[in-house]
Amino acid sequence: MLKKIIIGIVANGAGLWLTGTYVSGATIPGVTIPLSVDGLVLLVIAALVLTLINLTVVAILKFILSPLVALTLGLLTLVINGVGLYILTLIVPTVSFSGIVPLAYATIILTLVNLVVHMI
């Protein structure tokens, strides 16, 4: 279980960094080049909170909505992951998205990064 949490933190940190770097309208703390120590700490905190959200709230939503996920051939999973990112913006106020489009791009990026990392 601890290994899964650590892998989740790394994957979410990488996904948040990519989102903050490449998605205009997404404000992620600590996304600077080069990374500063303070920025890295803020990024790790945001990744930790997102990992905890994914392990609790998102997992519960996927379980409750699993029949609908099956009916939509998994596309509802993107919406559920977007809800997880929205919850992150409520808990960590330094993470913000200027609209639904940056949130959708961030959801796609984070989903793809998590998919690739968990396949390894």
C-alpha positions as CSV (number, residue, x, y, z in Angstrom):
1,M,0.0,0.0,0.0
2,L,2.8,2.4,0.8
3,K,4.5,1.7,-2.5
4,K,1.2,2.6,-4.3
5,I,1.0,5.9,-2.4
6,I,4.6,6.8,-3.2
7,I,4.1,5.9,-6.9
8,G,0.9,8.0,-6.8
9,I,2.7,11.0,-5.4
10,V,5.4,10.8,-8.0
11,A,2.9,10.3,-10.9
12,N,0.6,13.1,-9.6
13,G,3.6,15.4,-9.1
14,A,4.8,14.8,-12.6
15,G,1.3,15.3,-14.0
16,L,0.8,18.5,-12.0
17,W,4.2,19.8,-13.2
18,L,3.3,19.1,-16.8
19,T,-0.1,20.7,-16.4
20,G,1.4,23.8,-14.8
21,T,4.0,24.0,-17.6
22,Y,1.9,23.4,-20.7
23,V,-1.7,24.3,-19.9
24,S,-2.4,28.0,-20.0
25,G,-5.0,28.8,-17.4
26,A,-3.7,26.3,-14.9
27,T,-1.9,27.7,-11.8
28,I,0.1,25.0,-10.0
29,P,2.5,26.1,-7.2
30,G,6.1,25.3,-7.7
31,V,6.1,25.0,-11.4
32,T,9.1,27.1,-12.3
33,I,12.2,26.4,-14.3
34,P,14.5,25.7,-12.5
35,L,12.6,24.2,-9.6
36,S,13.2,26.0,-6.3
37,V,13.2,24.2,-3.0
38,D,10.0,26.0,-1.8
39,G,8.3,25.4,-5.1
40,L,9.2,21.7,-5.0
41,V,7.7,21.5,-1.5
42,L,4.5,23.1,-2.6
43,L,4.3,20.8,-5.6
44,V,4.9,17.7,-3.4
45,I,2.2,18.9,-1.0
46,A,-0.3,19.3,-3.9
47,A,0.7,15.9,-5.3
48,L,0.2,14.3,-1.8
49,V,-3.2,15.9,-1.4
50,L,-4.3,14.8,-4.9
51,T,-3.0,11.2,-4.2
52,L,-5.1,11.1,-1.0
53,I,-8.2,12.4,-2.9
54,N,-7.6,9.7,-5.6
55,L,-7.3,7.0,-3.0
56,T,-10.5,8.0,-1.1
57,V,-13.0,10.2,-2.9
58,V,-12.3,9.2,-6.5
59,A,-12.1,5.5,-5.6
60,I,-15.5,5.8,-3.8
61,L,-17.1,7.6,-6.8
62,K,-15.7,5.0,-9.3
63,F,-17.2,2.2,-7.2
64,I,-20.6,3.9,-6.8
65,L,-20.7,4.9,-10.5
66,S,-19.1,1.7,-11.9
67,P,-22.3,0.7,-13.9
68,L,-22.2,4.1,-15.6
69,V,-18.5,3.8,-16.2
70,A,-19.1,0.5,-17.9
71,L,-21.9,2.0,-20.0
72,T,-19.8,4.9,-21.2
73,L,-16.9,2.5,-21.9
74,G,-14.7,4.3,-19.3
75,L,-15.2,7.9,-20.4
76,L,-17.0,8.7,-17.2
77,T,-13.6,8.0,-15.5
78,L,-12.3,11.3,-17.0
79,V,-15.2,13.2,-15.4
80,I,-14.6,11.5,-12.0
81,N,-10.9,12.4,-12.3
82,G,-11.9,16.0,-13.1
83,V,-14.0,16.1,-9.9
84,G,-11.0,15.0,-8.0
85,L,-9.0,17.9,-9.5
86,Y,-11.8,20.3,-8.6
87,I,-11.7,19.0,-5.0
88,L,-7.9,19.6,-5.0
89,T,-8.6,23.3,-5.9
90,L,-10.9,23.6,-3.0
91,I,-8.4,22.0,-0.5
92,V,-5.2,23.6,-1.9
93,P,-6.1,27.2,-2.8
94,T,-2.8,27.9,-4.6
95,V,-3.9,25.3,-7.3
96,S,-6.4,26.9,-9.6
97,F,-7.9,26.6,-13.1
98,S,-9.3,29.5,-15.0
99,G,-12.1,27.6,-16.5
100,I,-13.5,24.2,-17.6
101,V,-11.1,23.8,-20.6
102,P,-7.9,24.0,-18.6
103,L,-9.4,21.7,-16.0
104,A,-10.3,19.2,-18.8
105,Y,-6.7,19.4,-20.3
106,A,-5.3,18.9,-16.8
107,T,-7.5,15.9,-16.3
108,I,-6.4,14.3,-19.5
109,I,-2.7,15.0,-18.8
110,L,-3.0,13.6,-15.2
111,T,-4.9,10.5,-16.4
112,L,-2.3,9.8,-19.1
113,V,0.6,10.3,-16.8
114,N,-0.9,8.0,-14.2
115,L,-1.7,5.4,-16.8
116,V,1.9,5.4,-18.1
117,V,3.4,5.3,-14.6
118,H,1.2,2.5,-13.4
119,M,1.9,0.5,-16.5
120,I,5.6,0.5,-15.6
